[in-house]
Amino acid sequence: MELLDTTLREGEQCYGVFFSIETKKRIARVLEALRVDFIEAGHPAAAPSIGQAVAELVSLDLRPRLIGHARLDHDEIRLVRDLGLKWVGLFAGINRASLTRYGLTREAAYQRISDSIRYAKDLGLHVRFTCEDASRSMPNELVELYSRLQELGADRLSYADTVGTDTTERIEQLHQAIHGAVPFSSLHFHFH
């Protein structure tokens, strides 16, 4: 089992919460002491201050692997690499609601996902891909996505319960539905 902490990215998504760079560095050192394996350092393209904080975190040379988030956008992916991160966290949803929100067909979404993963790998980055809003995706949709991601060489796969609806029973049902194609040991989970 690996532990991935999202405090430095998700922690600032609450109204009125902002961590100074020094606070982020202290949090990262505490997470390192707790033996966390991965730390989501932030989404550097979201704001210059986040990019600066990510660069400062990289300079700490921490044991946990730092992940910089990026949308399926070459400029954002390149920024993650240029800041010195070795891991990029890409994300997209593939259920009907997500596709409608982005104005994409499923095949167009898969093409953007594939293109972004190939680009990140060409830059020498390790890729963790998160299925956004996975809890509202059908098991067959998840199997298809995760199978494609494995073929593309994604290093870690992630399941995000973006809307906070999952229960232990639903996760057990998901396990039963997809474990033949996607071992749970290859997934990171993000619950709300």
TILUMTI-815353 format. One line per 5 residues: number of its first residue (from 1); their letters; for each residue x, y, z of N, C-alpha, C. Coordinates in Angstrom, 1 decimal, decimal comma. Layout:
BEGIN
NUM> a> X Y Z X Y Z X Y Z  ...;
//
This chain:
BEGIN
1> melld> 0,8 -1,2 0,0 0,0 0,0 0,0 0,9 1,2 0,0  0,5 2,2 -0,8 1,2 3,5 -0,8 0,2 4,6 -0,3  0,8 5,6 0,3 0,0 6,7 0,8 0,3 7,9 -0,1  -0,7 8,6 -0,5 -0,6 9,8 -1,3 -1,4 10,9 -0,5  -0,7 12,0 -0,3 -1,4 13,1 0,4 -1,7 14,2 -0,5;
6> ttlre> -2,9 14,8 -0,4 -3,4 15,9 -1,2 -3,5 17,2 -0,5  -3,0 17,3 0,7 -3,2 18,5 1,5 -2,7 19,8 0,8  -1,5 19,8 0,2 -1,0 21,0 -0,4 -1,8 21,4 -1,7  -2,5 20,6 -2,3 -3,3 20,9 -3,4 -4,8 21,1 -3,0  -5,4 20,1 -2,4 -6,8 20,2 -2,0 -7,0 21,1 -0,8;
11> geqcy> -6,0 21,2 0,0 -6,2 22,0 1,2 -6,6 23,5 0,9  -6,1 24,0 -0,2 -6,4 25,4 -0,6 -7,7 25,5 -1,4  -8,4 24,5 -1,6 -9,7 24,6 -2,4 -10,8 25,0 -1,5  -10,6 25,3 -0,3 -11,6 25,8 0,6 -11,6 27,3 0,7  -12,7 27,9 0,6 -12,8 29,4 0,6 -12,0 30,0 1,8;
16> gvffs> -11,1 30,9 1,5 -10,4 31,6 2,5 -9,1 30,9 3,0  -8,8 29,7 2,5 -7,6 29,0 2,9 -6,5 29,2 1,9  -5,3 29,7 2,4 -4,1 29,9 1,6 -2,9 29,6 2,5  -2,1 28,7 2,1 -0,9 28,3 2,8 0,3 29,1 2,2  1,1 29,7 3,1 2,3 30,4 2,6 3,3 29,3 2,2;
21> ietkk> 4,3 29,8 1,4 5,3 28,8 1,0 6,0 28,2 2,1  6,3 28,9 3,2 6,9 28,3 4,4 6,0 27,3 5,0  4,7 27,6 5,1 3,8 26,6 5,7 3,8 25,3 4,8  3,7 25,5 3,5 3,7 24,4 2,6 5,0 23,5 2,8  6,1 24,2 3,0 7,4 23,5 3,2 7,3 22,7 4,5;
26> riarv> 6,8 23,3 5,5 6,7 22,6 6,8 5,7 21,4 6,7  4,6 21,6 6,0 3,7 20,5 5,8 4,4 19,4 5,1  5,1 19,7 4,0 5,8 18,7 3,2 6,8 17,9 4,1  7,5 18,6 5,0 8,5 17,9 5,9 7,8 17,0 6,8  6,6 17,4 7,4 5,8 16,6 8,3 5,3 15,3 7,5;
31> lealr> 4,9 15,5 6,3 4,4 14,4 5,5 5,6 13,4 5,2  6,7 14,0 5,0 7,9 13,1 4,7 8,2 12,3 6,0  8,1 12,9 7,2 8,4 12,2 8,4 7,3 11,2 8,7  6,1 11,4 8,2 5,1 10,4 8,3 5,2 9,2 7,3  6,2 9,3 6,5 6,5 8,3 5,5 5,4 8,2 4,4;
36> vdfie> 4,8 9,3 4,0 3,9 9,4 2,9 4,8 9,1 1,6  4,2 8,4 0,7 4,9 8,0 -0,5 4,8 9,1 -1,6  3,7 9,7 -1,8 3,4 10,7 -2,8 2,8 12,0 -2,1  3,2 13,1 -2,6 2,6 14,4 -2,2 2,2 15,1 -3,4  0,9 15,5 -3,5 0,4 16,4 -4,6 0,9 17,8 -4,2;
41> aghpa> 1,9 18,3 -5,0 2,5 19,6 -4,7 1,6 20,7 -5,1  0,7 20,5 -6,0 -0,2 21,6 -6,5 -0,4 21,5 -8,0  -1,1 22,5 -8,4 -1,4 22,6 -9,9 -0,7 23,9 -10,3  0,5 23,8 -10,7 1,3 25,0 -11,0 0,7 26,0 -12,0  0,0 25,6 -12,9 -0,6 26,5 -13,9 -1,8 27,3 -13,4;
46> aapsi> -2,3 26,9 -12,2 -3,5 27,5 -11,7 -3,2 29,0 -11,2  -2,0 29,2 -10,8 -1,6 30,5 -10,3 -0,1 30,6 -10,1  0,5 31,8 -10,4 2,0 32,0 -10,3 2,4 31,6 -8,9  1,7 31,9 -7,9 2,1 31,6 -6,5 2,2 30,1 -6,3  1,3 29,3 -6,9 1,4 27,9 -6,8 2,6 27,4 -7,5;
51> gqava> 2,9 27,9 -8,7 4,1 27,5 -9,4 5,4 27,8 -8,6  5,4 29,0 -7,9 6,6 29,3 -7,1 6,7 28,3 -5,9  5,6 28,0 -5,3 5,6 27,1 -4,1 6,0 25,7 -4,6  5,6 25,3 -5,7 6,0 23,9 -6,2 7,5 23,9 -6,5  8,1 25,0 -7,0 9,5 25,1 -7,3 10,3 25,0 -5,9;
56> elvsl> 9,7 25,7 -4,9 10,4 25,6 -3,6 10,3 24,2 -3,0  9,2 23,6 -3,2 9,1 22,2 -2,7 10,0 21,2 -3,4  10,2 21,4 -4,7 11,1 20,6 -5,4 12,6 20,8 -4,9  12,9 22,0 -4,5 14,3 22,3 -4,0 14,6 21,6 -2,7  13,5 21,2 -2,0 13,7 20,5 -0,7 14,3 19,1 -0,8;
61> dlrpr> 14,2 18,5 -2,0 14,7 17,2 -2,3 14,2 16,2 -1,3  12,8 16,1 -1,2 12,1 15,2 -0,3 12,1 13,8 -0,8  12,0 12,9 0,2 11,9 11,4 -0,2 10,6 11,1 -0,9  9,4 11,6 -0,4 8,2 11,4 -1,2 8,3 11,9 -2,6  7,6 11,2 -3,5 7,5 11,7 -4,9 6,5 12,8 -5,0;
66> ligha> 6,9 13,9 -5,5 6,1 15,1 -5,7 5,3 15,0 -7,0  4,1 15,3 -7,0 3,2 15,2 -8,2 2,7 16,6 -8,5  2,9 17,1 -9,7 2,3 18,4 -10,1 1,1 18,1 -11,0  0,0 18,7 -10,7 -1,2 18,5 -11,5 -1,2 19,3 -12,8  -1,8 18,8 -13,8 -1,9 19,5 -15,1 -3,2 19,0 -15,8;
71> rldhd> -3,9 19,9 -16,4 -5,0 19,5 -17,3 -4,3 18,9 -18,5  -5,2 18,4 -19,4 -4,7 17,7 -20,7 -4,3 18,8 -21,6  -3,2 19,5 -21,3 -2,7 20,6 -22,0 -1,2 20,6 -22,0  -0,6 20,7 -23,2 0,9 20,5 -23,3 1,6 21,6 -22,5  1,1 22,8 -22,6 1,8 23,9 -21,8 1,8 23,6 -20,3;
76> eirlv> 0,7 23,1 -19,8 0,7 22,8 -18,4 1,6 21,6 -18,0  1,6 20,6 -18,9 2,4 19,4 -18,7 3,9 19,8 -18,7  4,3 20,7 -19,7 5,7 21,1 -19,8 6,1 22,0 -18,6  5,1 22,8 -18,0 5,4 23,6 -16,8 5,8 22,7 -15,7  5,0 21,6 -15,5 5,3 20,6 -14,4 6,8 20,1 -14,6;
81> rdlgl> 7,2 19,7 -15,8 8,5 19,3 -16,0 9,6 20,4 -15,8  9,2 21,6 -16,3 10,2 22,7 -16,2 10,4 23,1 -14,7  9,5 22,9 -13,9 9,6 23,2 -12,5 10,5 22,1 -11,7  10,9 21,1 -12,4 11,7 20,1 -11,8 11,0 18,9 -11,2  9,7 18,8 -11,4 9,0 17,6 -11,0 9,2 16,4 -11,9;
86> kwvgl> 9,1 15,3 -11,3 9,3 14,1 -12,1 8,0 13,4 -12,4  6,9 13,8 -11,7 5,6 13,2 -11,8 4,6 14,2 -12,2  3,7 13,9 -13,1 2,6 14,8 -13,5 1,3 14,0 -13,2  0,4 14,7 -12,6 -0,9 14,1 -12,3 -1,9 14,7 -13,3  -2,3 13,9 -14,3 -3,3 14,3 -15,3 -4,6 13,8 -14,9;
91> fagin> -5,7 14,5 -15,3 -7,0 14,1 -14,9 -8,0 14,4 -16,0  -9,1 13,6 -16,0 -10,2 13,8 -16,9 -11,3 12,9 -16,5  -12,5 13,3 -16,8 -13,7 12,4 -16,5 -14,1 11,8 -17,9  -14,7 10,6 -17,8 -15,2 9,9 -19,0 -16,6 9,5 -18,9  -17,3 9,9 -17,8 -18,7 9,5 -17,8 -19,5 10,6 -18,6;
96> raslt> -20,8 10,3 -18,7 -21,6 11,2 -19,6 -21,6 12,7 -19,1  -21,7 12,9 -17,8 -21,8 14,2 -17,2 -20,4 15,0 -17,5  -19,3 14,3 -17,4 -18,0 14,9 -17,6 -17,9 15,2 -19,1  -18,2 14,3 -20,0 -18,1 14,5 -21,4 -19,0 15,7 -21,8  -20,2 15,8 -21,3 -21,1 16,9 -21,6 -20,4 18,2 -21,2;
101> ryglt> -19,9 18,2 -20,0 -19,3 19,5 -19,4 -18,2 19,9 -20,3  -17,4 19,0 -20,8 -16,2 19,4 -21,6 -16,6 19,5 -23,1  -17,8 19,1 -23,5 -18,2 19,2 -24,9 -17,5 18,2 -25,8  -17,2 17,0 -25,2 -16,4 16,0 -26,0 -17,2 14,7 -26,1  -16,9 14,0 -27,2 -17,4 12,6 -27,3 -16,4 11,7 -26,5;
106> reaay> -16,7 10,5 -26,3 -15,8 9,6 -25,5 -14,5 9,4 -26,3  -14,7 9,2 -27,6 -13,4 9,0 -28,4 -12,6 10,2 -28,4  -13,2 11,4 -28,5 -12,4 12,6 -28,5 -11,7 12,8 -27,1  -12,4 12,4 -26,1 -11,7 12,5 -24,7 -10,6 11,5 -24,7  -10,8 10,3 -25,2 -9,7 9,3 -25,2 -8,5 9,8 -26,0;
111> qrisd> -8,8 10,5 -27,1 -7,7 11,0 -27,9 -6,9 12,0 -27,2  -7,6 13,0 -26,5 -6,9 14,0 -25,7 -6,1 13,4 -24,6  -6,6 12,4 -23,9 -5,9 11,7 -22,8 -4,7 11,0 -23,4  -4,8 10,3 -24,5 -3,7 9,5 -25,1 -2,6 10,5 -25,5  -3,0 11,6 -26,2 -2,0 12,6 -26,6 -1,3 13,2 -25,4;
116> sirya> -2,0 13,5 -24,4 -1,3 14,1 -23,2 -0,4 13,1 -22,5  -0,8 11,9 -22,4 0,1 10,9 -21,7 1,3 10,7 -22,6  1,2 10,6 -23,8 2,4 10,4 -24,7 3,3 11,6 -24,6  2,7 12,8 -24,6 3,5 14,0 -24,5 4,3 14,0 -23,2  3,6 13,7 -22,1 4,3 13,7 -20,8 5,4 12,6 -20,7;
121> kdlgl> 5,1 11,5 -21,3 6,2 10,4 -21,3 7,3 10,9 -22,2  7,1 11,5 -23,3 8,2 12,0 -24,2 9,0 13,1 -23,4  8,4 13,8 -22,5 9,2 14,8 -21,7 9,9 14,1 -20,6  9,8 12,8 -20,4 10,5 12,0 -19,3 9,7 12,0 -18,0  8,5 12,4 -18,0 7,7 12,4 -16,8 7,0 11,1 -16,5;
126> hvrft> 6,9 10,7 -15,2 6,0 9,7 -14,8 4,6 10,2 -14,7  3,6 9,4 -15,1 2,3 9,9 -15,2 1,4 9,1 -14,2  0,7 9,9 -13,4 -0,4 9,4 -12,6 -1,7 10,0 -13,2  -2,6 9,1 -13,7 -3,8 9,6 -14,3 -5,0 9,3 -13,4  -5,8 10,4 -13,1 -6,9 10,3 -12,3 -8,2 10,3 -13,1;
131> cedas> -9,1 9,3 -13,0 -10,4 9,4 -13,6 -11,2 10,3 -12,6  -11,4 11,5 -13,1 -12,2 12,5 -12,4 -13,7 12,0 -12,3  -14,4 12,2 -11,2 -15,8 11,8 -11,1 -16,0 10,3 -11,4  -15,0 9,5 -11,0 -15,1 8,1 -11,3 -16,3 7,4 -10,6  -16,7 7,9 -9,5 -17,8 7,2 -8,8 -19,1 7,3 -9,6;
136> rsmpn> -19,2 8,2 -10,5 -20,4 8,3 -11,4 -20,2 7,7 -12,8  -19,1 6,9 -12,9 -18,7 6,2 -14,1 -19,1 4,8 -14,0  -19,5 4,2 -15,1 -19,9 2,8 -15,1 -18,7 1,9 -15,0  -18,8 0,7 -14,4 -17,6 -0,1 -14,3 -17,0 -0,4 -15,6  -17,8 -0,7 -16,7 -17,2 -0,9 -18,0 -16,5 0,3 -18,6;
141> elvel> -16,9 1,5 -18,2 -16,2 2,7 -18,7 -14,9 2,8 -18,0  -14,8 2,4 -16,7 -13,6 2,4 -16,0 -12,6 1,4 -16,5  -13,1 0,2 -16,7 -12,3 -0,9 -17,3 -11,6 -0,4 -18,6  -12,5 0,2 -19,5 -11,9 0,6 -20,8 -10,9 1,7 -20,6  -11,2 2,7 -19,7 -10,2 3,8 -19,5 -8,9 3,2 -18,9;
146> ysrlq> -9,0 2,5 -17,8 -7,8 2,0 -17,1 -7,0 1,1 -18,0  -7,7 0,3 -18,8 -7,0 -0,6 -19,8 -6,2 0,2 -20,8  -6,8 1,2 -21,3 -6,1 2,1 -22,3 -4,9 2,8 -21,6  -5,1 3,3 -20,4 -4,1 4,0 -19,6 -2,9 3,0 -19,4  -3,1 1,8 -19,1 -2,0 0,8 -18,9 -1,3 0,6 -20,2;
151> elgad> -2,0 0,5 -21,3 -1,4 0,3 -22,6 -0,5 1,5 -23,0  -0,9 2,7 -22,6 -0,2 4,0 -22,9 1,0 4,1 -21,9  1,1 3,3 -20,9 2,3 3,4 -20,0 2,1 4,3 -18,8  0,9 4,6 -18,5 0,6 5,4 -17,2 1,2 4,7 -16,1  2,0 5,4 -15,2 2,7 4,7 -14,1 1,8 4,4 -12,9;
156> rlsya> 0,8 5,2 -12,7 -0,2 5,0 -11,6 -1,6 5,4 -12,1  -2,6 4,7 -11,7 -3,9 5,0 -12,1 -4,7 5,4 -10,8  -5,6 6,3 -11,0 -6,3 6,9 -9,8 -7,8 6,9 -10,0  -8,5 6,7 -9,0 -10,0 6,7 -9,0 -10,4 7,8 -8,0  -11,1 8,8 -8,5 -11,5 10,0 -7,7 -13,0 10,0 -7,5;
161> dtvgt> -13,4 9,9 -6,2 -14,9 10,0 -5,9 -15,1 11,5 -5,7  -15,1 12,2 -6,8 -15,2 13,7 -6,8 -16,4 14,2 -6,1  -17,5 13,6 -6,2 -18,7 14,1 -5,6 -19,0 13,5 -4,2  -18,2 12,6 -3,7 -18,3 12,1 -2,4 -19,5 11,2 -2,1  -19,8 10,3 -3,1 -21,0 9,4 -3,0 -20,6 8,0 -2,7;
166> dtter> -19,3 7,6 -2,7 -19,0 6,2 -2,5 -19,1 5,8 -1,1  -19,4 4,5 -0,9 -19,5 3,9 0,4 -18,6 2,6 0,3  -18,3 2,0 1,4 -17,5 0,8 1,3 -18,2 -0,3 0,5  -19,5 -0,3 0,6 -20,2 -1,3 -0,2 -20,1 -1,1 -1,7  -20,1 0,2 -2,1 -20,0 0,5 -3,5 -18,5 0,2 -4,0;
171> ieqlh> -17,6 0,4 -3,2 -16,2 0,1 -3,6 -16,0 -1,4 -3,7  -16,6 -2,1 -2,8 -16,6 -3,6 -2,9 -17,2 -4,1 -4,2  -18,3 -3,5 -4,6 -19,0 -3,8 -5,8 -18,1 -3,5 -7,0  -17,5 -2,3 -6,9 -16,5 -1,9 -8,0 -15,4 -2,9 -8,1  -14,9 -3,3 -7,0 -13,8 -4,3 -7,0 -14,2 -5,6 -7,7;
176> qaihg> -15,4 -6,1 -7,4 -15,9 -7,3 -8,0 -16,1 -7,1 -9,5  -16,5 -5,9 -9,9 -16,7 -5,6 -11,3 -15,5 -5,5 -12,2  -14,4 -4,9 -11,6 -13,3 -4,6 -12,5 -12,0 -5,3 -12,1  -11,9 -6,0 -11,0 -10,6 -6,6 -10,6 -10,0 -7,5 -11,6  -10,7 -8,2 -12,4 -10,1 -9,0 -13,4 -9,3 -8,3 -14,5;
181> avpfs> -9,7 -7,0 -14,8 -9,0 -6,2 -15,8 -8,1 -5,2 -15,1  -8,5 -4,7 -14,0 -7,7 -3,7 -13,3 -7,5 -4,0 -11,8  -6,3 -4,5 -11,5 -6,1 -4,9 -10,1 -6,2 -3,6 -9,2  -6,8 -3,8 -8,1 -7,0 -2,6 -7,1 -5,6 -2,2 -6,6  -4,6 -3,1 -6,6 -3,3 -2,7 -6,1 -2,6 -1,7 -7,1;
186> slhfh> -3,2 -1,6 -8,3 -2,6 -0,6 -9,2 -3,3 0,8 -9,2  -4,3 0,9 -8,3 -5,0 2,1 -8,2 -4,7 3,0 -7,0  -4,7 4,3 -7,2 -4,7 5,2 -6,1 -6,2 5,6 -5,9  -6,7 5,8 -4,7 -8,0 6,2 -4,4 -8,1 7,6 -3,8  -9,0 8,4 -4,2 -9,2 9,7 -3,7 -10,7 9,9 -3,3;
191> fh> -11,0 9,9 -2,0 -12,4 10,0 -1,5 -12,7 11,3 -0,9  -14,0 11,7 -0,9 -14,4 12,9 -0,3 -15,4 12,5 0,8;
//
